Amino acid sequence: MRKAVSAVSAALVISLGLTGVAKADDAAPAAASDTANTGATTKGSWVDRWFAIVAQAQASQPHWITPVATVTPRLEQEFRFDAGFQQAGNGAHLDNYGMGKGLEIIPTTSNEIILNLPPYETRSVKKPAQGFGDDPVLLIKQRLISANEQNGNYIVTGFFGVQAPTGATAFTNDAWVITPTLAAGKGWGRFSIQTTLGAAFPLSHEDQIGKSIISNVAFQYHVGEVFWPEFEVNTTHWTDGPRGGKTQVFLTPGVVFGRFPIAGRLKAIVGVGYQVAVAPKLTTTPALTPTYDRQLIITTRLAF
């Protein structure tokens, strides 16, 4: 929970600094979707200098929008809160508030730090319980190569994620989990593909959790100014543990709307997706697979 408090504190500090954001934004020309500034400045307040770095980082990459479920290889700066409403194959319902999202900041022109908050979960019908889940507390992105729409429209980024066993008894894996990931994207006009390939390694209780290989592909099209329909394929393959040898596949049609200007750099983004499990055939022992049958996801973001 200490990490969660730190993330909230960081969000409050940024909010206090946003009174000067409009001035920084007025001095920078806007790109197709993001605020763009091709060079950082050494003048002005720390807020001005920081947002000049952010603008430079975003101007040198594609301006696609982050999909509903797939983590984008782009560098983003925003606060994000998602909610998921699951129906499991055994009849259980699970409501997930937050979904392990949080504060995303760009400290340099080539990397991003994400400080996530623990999700709050409520399970009913089967084994009723409520409480916080394990916290995917930290995700670091390091952009390797990128080019904006005028110079190739592509990006490759490495991730490193850490999940802490902070959840309530009903929802914790009781193990630290690290997740290295490689992500990439390519655009052709208004169409783009964003994809990730990673592995989750529990640092204890591997026989109960299992190592997994996780891949996501999001196909996205940009219509007009703020309409981004998409289709995702989200896959998890377990190499060992109670689900060893099984591959879980979800298909996720969705749409994201944004970026809606609010003031200065502030922009609102909302989206919705509906996941449906298509593989494997439902089994309840030794572990429920797929982990759920279907899920409605609602995503909300405040970019700055």
Phi, psi and omega per residue, in radians:
M1 nan -0.429 3.106
R2 -1.041 -0.680 3.099
K3 -1.119 -0.708 3.136
A4 -1.080 -0.746 3.123
V5 -1.101 -0.688 3.110
S6 -1.083 -0.717 3.138
A7 -1.128 -0.740 3.119
V8 -1.125 -0.714 3.118
S9 -1.067 -0.742 3.111
A10 -1.078 -0.700 3.127
A11 -1.096 -0.687 3.138
L12 -1.173 -0.707 3.092
V13 -1.043 -0.772 3.136
I14 -1.118 -0.716 3.139
S15 -1.039 -0.702 3.115
L16 -1.128 -0.529 -3.137
G17 -1.425 -0.183 -3.046
L18 -1.266 -0.178 3.077
T19 -1.131 -0.438 3.094
G20 -1.689 -0.008 -3.072
V21 -1.177 -0.701 -3.102
A22 -1.034 -0.695 3.121
K23 -1.127 -0.726 3.116
A24 -1.118 -0.675 -3.115
D25 -1.219 -0.622 -3.120
D26 -1.099 -0.463 -3.097
A27 -1.506 -0.109 -3.066
A28 -2.023 2.278 3.083
P29 -1.172 2.620 -3.102
A30 -1.621 2.423 3.011
A31 -1.476 -3.005 -3.063
A32 -0.980 -0.734 -3.093
S33 -2.270 -0.538 -3.136
D34 -1.850 2.824 2.939
T35 -1.212 2.291 -3.086
A36 -2.132 2.353 3.012
N37 -2.482 2.058 -2.948
T38 -1.355 -0.105 3.115
G39 -2.636 2.477 3.109
A40 -1.371 2.735 -3.129
T41 -2.068 2.623 3.090
T42 -1.678 0.001 -3.103
K43 -1.700 2.887 3.068
G44 1.494 -3.043 -3.112
S45 -1.301 3.032 3.091
W46 -1.104 -0.527 3.095
V47 -1.151 -0.785 3.105
D48 -1.032 -0.789 -3.105
R49 -1.173 -0.719 3.134
W50 -1.094 -0.835 -3.094
F51 -1.245 -0.406 3.002
A52 -1.163 -0.679 3.073
I53 -1.126 -0.774 3.126
V54 -1.041 -0.815 -3.130
A55 -1.086 -0.679 3.112
Q56 -1.146 -0.742 3.125
A57 -1.068 -0.748 -3.079
Q58 -1.345 -0.478 3.112
A59 -1.223 -0.388 -3.067
S60 -1.700 0.324 3.119
Q61 -2.432 2.929 3.078
P62 -1.077 2.745 -3.081
H63 -1.889 0.571 3.057
W64 -1.150 2.973 3.092
I65 -1.815 2.674 3.140
T66 -1.188 2.246 3.119
P67 -1.127 3.013 -3.117
V68 -1.145 -0.854 -3.046
A69 -1.936 -0.705 -3.104
T70 -1.220 2.307 3.070
V71 -1.309 2.199 -3.072
T72 -1.285 2.525 3.003
P73 -1.290 -0.207 3.127
R74 -1.218 2.743 2.994
L75 -1.539 2.194 -3.120
E76 -2.148 2.677 3.015
Q77 -2.268 1.947 -3.015
E78 -2.938 2.908 2.895
F79 -1.932 2.302 -3.008
R80 -2.220 2.377 3.058
F81 -2.376 2.055 3.133
D82 -1.964 2.845 3.040
A83 -2.431 2.421 3.131
G84 -2.211 2.452 -3.112
F85 -2.213 1.818 -2.981
Q86 -1.775 2.576 2.944
Q87 -2.132 2.054 -3.106
A88 -1.552 2.791 -3.122
G89 -1.160 -0.345 3.121
N90 -1.606 0.110 3.098
G91 1.728 -0.176 -3.109
A92 -1.259 2.598 3.015
H93 -1.952 2.444 3.080
L94 -2.371 2.127 3.038
D95 -1.797 2.245 -3.060
N96 -2.126 2.005 -3.098
Y97 -1.849 2.000 -3.094
G98 1.911 -0.752 3.112
M99 0.942 0.520 3.083
G100 1.238 0.440 3.084
K101 -1.715 2.988 -3.127
G102 -3.088 -2.354 -3.019
L103 -1.634 2.203 3.117
E104 -2.021 2.156 -3.118
I105 -2.275 2.634 3.128
I106 -1.935 1.804 -3.118
P107 -1.483 -0.443 3.129
T108 -2.379 3.118 -3.103
T109 -1.343 -0.043 -3.099
S110 -2.331 0.063 3.109
N111 -2.492 2.932 -3.108
E112 -2.449 2.516 3.062
I113 -2.087 2.253 3.134
I114 -2.021 2.113 3.094
L115 -1.863 1.826 -3.013
N116 -1.625 2.658 3.069
L117 -1.715 2.606 3.117
P118 -1.193 2.476 3.107
P119 -1.310 2.595 3.012
Y120 -1.815 2.190 -3.000
E121 -2.107 2.504 3.077
T122 -2.281 2.089 -3.137
R123 -1.957 2.385 -3.140
S124 -2.334 2.981 -3.130
V125 1.308 -1.103 3.108
K126 -1.895 2.197 3.118
K127 0.807 1.092 -3.111
P128 -0.948 2.406 3.131
A129 -2.909 2.786 3.025
Q130 -2.621 2.653 -3.121
G131 2.680 -3.109 -3.138
F132 -1.418 2.510 3.046
G133 -1.603 3.083 3.082
D134 -1.034 2.522 -3.019
D135 -1.712 1.987 2.981
P136 -1.306 1.225 -2.787
V137 -1.093 -0.582 -3.008
L138 -2.457 2.339 2.987
L139 -2.368 2.198 3.109
I140 -1.944 2.253 3.063
K141 -1.890 2.347 3.007
Q142 -2.144 1.902 3.133
R143 -1.285 2.268 -3.074
L144 -1.661 -0.899 3.055
I145 -2.488 2.662 3.084
S146 -2.862 2.758 3.055
A147 -2.657 2.417 3.138
N148 -1.347 -3.084 -3.035
E149 -1.056 -0.506 -3.104
Q150 -1.437 -0.187 -3.023
N151 -2.259 0.366 3.076
G152 2.349 -0.499 3.007
N153 1.079 1.011 -3.134
Y154 -2.620 2.913 3.120
I155 -2.838 2.543 3.015
V156 -2.365 2.293 -3.042
T157 -2.473 2.504 3.019
G158 -1.793 2.492 3.098
F159 -2.065 2.710 2.909
F160 -2.482 2.046 -3.073
G161 -2.013 2.638 3.106
V162 -2.297 2.248 3.057
Q163 -1.978 2.278 -3.104
A164 -1.774 2.493 -3.124
P165 -1.422 1.163 -3.044
T166 -1.777 -0.007 -2.994
G167 -1.331 2.893 3.034
A168 -1.109 2.807 -3.064
T169 -0.940 -0.664 -3.084
A170 -1.250 -0.307 -2.996
F171 -2.181 -0.008 -3.066
T172 -1.618 2.589 2.947
N173 -1.474 -0.213 -3.118
D174 1.025 0.618 -3.134
A175 -2.701 2.489 2.945
W176 -1.233 2.489 3.125
V177 -2.310 2.293 3.072
I178 -1.951 2.518 -3.044
T179 -2.385 1.636 2.983
P180 -1.380 2.470 -3.040
T181 -2.543 2.540 2.981
L182 -2.001 2.278 -3.104
A183 -2.217 2.636 -3.134
A184 -2.651 2.834 3.084
G185 -2.725 2.660 3.105
K186 -2.535 2.411 3.136
G187 -2.107 2.620 3.056
W188 -2.336 1.729 -3.076
G189 1.109 -2.159 -3.122
R190 -1.565 -0.025 3.133
F191 -1.805 2.457 3.117
S192 -2.533 2.730 3.022
I193 -2.183 2.248 3.047
Q194 -2.128 2.369 -3.036
T195 -2.519 2.656 3.065
T196 -2.362 2.641 3.038
L197 -2.485 2.063 -3.097
G198 -2.521 3.120 3.122
A199 -2.410 2.440 3.106
A200 -1.867 2.140 -3.099
F201 -2.034 1.859 3.019
P202 -1.234 2.404 -3.106
L203 -1.539 -0.053 3.024
S204 -2.773 2.906 3.125
H205 0.963 0.611 -3.112
E206 -1.067 -0.571 -3.130
D207 -1.178 -0.396 3.120
Q208 -1.643 -0.432 -3.065
I209 -1.832 -0.891 -3.113
G210 1.542 2.492 2.979
K211 -1.317 2.611 -3.117
S212 -2.463 2.644 3.039
I213 -1.922 2.190 -3.004
I214 -2.082 2.236 3.101
S215 -2.332 2.562 3.111
N216 -2.449 2.465 3.034
V217 -2.345 2.229 3.118
A218 -2.091 2.157 3.069
F219 -1.782 2.162 -2.973
Q220 -2.350 2.513 3.096
Y221 -2.270 2.483 -3.113
H222 -1.824 2.044 -3.133
V223 -1.969 2.183 -3.129
G224 1.117 -2.475 -3.094
E225 -1.692 -0.606 -2.943
V226 -2.253 0.164 -3.029
F227 -1.923 2.080 -3.077
W228 -2.233 1.397 3.049
P229 -1.205 2.634 -3.057
E230 -2.660 2.896 3.021
F231 -2.503 2.236 -3.082
E232 -2.094 2.641 2.979
V233 -2.129 2.060 -3.055
N234 -2.062 2.104 -2.980
T235 -2.230 2.415 2.998
T236 -2.272 2.214 3.073
H237 -2.066 2.179 3.121
W238 -1.638 2.285 -3.138
T239 -1.577 -0.367 3.115
D240 -2.754 -2.944 -3.097
G241 1.409 -2.983 -3.067
P242 -1.132 -0.361 3.089
R243 -1.862 0.285 -3.077
G244 -0.910 2.265 3.125
G245 1.556 -0.138 -3.121
K246 -1.681 2.641 3.130
T247 -2.210 2.118 -3.134
Q248 -1.724 2.264 -3.101
V249 -2.238 2.237 3.035
F250 -2.032 2.453 2.956
L251 -1.844 2.324 -3.010
T252 -2.305 1.609 2.934
P253 -1.308 2.532 -3.126
G254 -2.902 -3.127 3.100
V255 -2.656 2.479 3.071
V256 -2.093 2.420 3.108
F257 -2.026 2.242 3.104
G258 2.711 3.008 0.191
R259 -1.749 2.141 -3.097
F260 -1.568 2.085 -3.132
P261 -1.126 2.412 3.065
I262 -1.971 -1.076 3.102
A263 -2.865 2.277 -3.127
G264 0.992 -2.180 3.133
R265 -1.409 -0.265 -3.059
L266 -1.162 2.255 3.125
K267 -2.437 2.481 3.124
A268 -1.768 2.497 3.113
I269 -2.382 2.339 3.067
V270 -2.361 2.699 3.134
G271 -2.818 2.908 3.118
V272 -2.557 2.515 3.086
G273 -2.513 2.722 3.138
Y274 -2.272 1.940 -3.112
Q275 -1.569 2.400 3.090
V276 -2.283 2.222 3.111
A277 -1.333 2.264 3.124
V278 -2.043 -0.142 3.100
A279 -2.836 2.636 -0.075
P280 -1.490 -3.010 3.022
K281 -1.107 2.438 -3.064
L282 -1.013 2.259 2.978
T283 -2.332 2.548 3.138
T284 -1.886 -0.212 3.107
T285 -2.307 2.574 -0.062
P286 -1.293 -0.165 3.078
A287 -2.579 2.508 -3.140
L288 -1.041 2.135 -3.128
T289 -2.519 2.200 -0.056
P290 -1.056 2.778 -3.089
T291 -1.126 -0.424 2.973
Y292 -2.694 2.811 -3.059
D293 -1.560 -0.694 3.137
R294 -2.740 2.763 -3.090
Q295 -2.684 2.305 2.966
L296 -1.616 2.220 3.135
I297 -2.035 2.271 3.034
I298 -2.060 2.197 -3.105
T299 -2.053 2.374 3.075
T300 -2.309 2.427 -3.073
R301 -2.519 2.543 3.024
L302 -2.107 1.792 -3.114
A303 -1.498 2.550 3.130
F304 -2.605 nan nan
